[in-house]
Amino acid sequence: MTELFFHFGFALAIGLLIGLERQFKMSGDLEHALFGGIRTFPLLALTGCTAAMLGDLMDSPWGFVLPIAIVGAFLVVAYLGTVKNGDLGLTTEVSALLTVLIGALCYYSQLELAAALGIVVLFLLSLKTELHQFSKMFTQLEIVSLAKFGLMTAIILPILPDQPSLAAPFDVLILRNIWLMVLLVSAIGIVGYFLNKNIKKNKAIVLTGFLGGLISSTAVTLSYSSRSKNQAALSRSFAIAILVAWITMFLRIIIEVAIINYALVSSLWIPMTVAASTGAAYCWFIRPKQAQNQTQNEDAEIQAPFSLKRSLIFGGLYAAVIVIANIAQINFGDQGIYLSAIAAGFTDVDAITLSMAEMSQQSGSLEPSVAVRAITLAAVSNTVVKATVVLFTAHKALKKIVLPGVLLLIITTLVAAFWI
């Protein structure tokens, strides 16, 4: 009996919290009176708890369904009344129905879930203004992009097979794993996009390069190299933005590998950290002497947060890389892996990084040291490609600043990778 009273009391407490918020809302908005407040919602929670108990005592679902149906009818009448006043919102009515169901959960000893739902309801009700303002921050393109990403995650991923369906050397192609890699890279890009968008008012050069590097260090390189033609005076600031984007790439590699194969990080962090540290030290060395130069740059132009076309292209690239790497290892051993990594790095470092992390995770498939060196070679070759972009598109002032740093970064990174 004591436990039963505790469950009813728990339902009462949740109803009181929700009712308190509704009462506060009602007292502050006299134009839109709400049907329930600090008394109604506790009663609704107790109704749900009692209905669940009646269904249990009667050993029939009707003991639960009929009281809930009666409450539902009351809510319909209340909603029709608000419609006459020009208010088409259903927030209070839906909250009331959910409060009844939360009360039922309390009876069935689902107290943790009931408390969690109660907190969520309270959160959503109390932050109406903030949530409305938050929704205005998104463009139609961003919403569509997030919807596509959700479709890829919730609908497509679960139905993909998690076992290989082809013979060697294509047995490394597991559709679910490939799709997971696509989602991982897409998620990093989405996070970088919204960070870049919402911290845009801060023009610090280091932050600009970092946020741009989360999305695409190549895009940052091309953007600032091109702009240096007309803004040569800002070459030092542009150089720092470019180098920080490259540093971010090395740090991003560590994160990606940690998600796929955490054990590999124990070796990989050495060359990646050396690369990032070298780049950071060089950035400090070439930093602009006048602080105002650091605030005159603008964010690199970034595309939509998510593109289905880009994701499918990356998925195809990742599949091709992992197959080529497998063929190279079978026919040429470790040297074949290294050559394929260098070639893959010319276009994209994420695909080879994830493929090496996955292959090294498979028992006996690839030695960790080989995977680390392959990833490092891919990162270095990718850096060489971006340095080439600087060489052919940037002002000579930017070239003089960036290229010595590139040479220093490549040497120290390769030494660190092949020393382990």
Protein Blocks (a to p, Z undefined) as FASTA:
>chain_A
ZZmmmmmmmmmmmmmmmmmmmmmmmmmmmklccfbdfklmmmmmmmmmmmmmmmmmnopa
klmmmmmmmmmmmmmmmmmmmmmnopabfklmmmmmmmmmmmmmmmnopamlmmmmmmmm
mmmmmmmmmmmmmmmmpcfklmmmmmmmmmmmmmmmmmpccbdfbdcfklmpcfklmmmm
mmmmmmmmmmmmmmmmmmmmpmcfklmmmmmmmmommlmmmmmmmmmmmmmmlmmmmmmm
mmmmmmmmmmmmmmmmmmmmmmlmmmmmmmmmmmmmmmmmmmmmmpcfblklmmmpccdd
dddfbdfklmmmmmmmmmmmmmmmmmmmmmnommlmmmmmmmmmmmomklmmmmmmmmmm
pghkacfklmmmmmmmmmmmmmmmmmmmmmmmmcfklmmmmmmmmmmmmmmmmmmmmmZZ
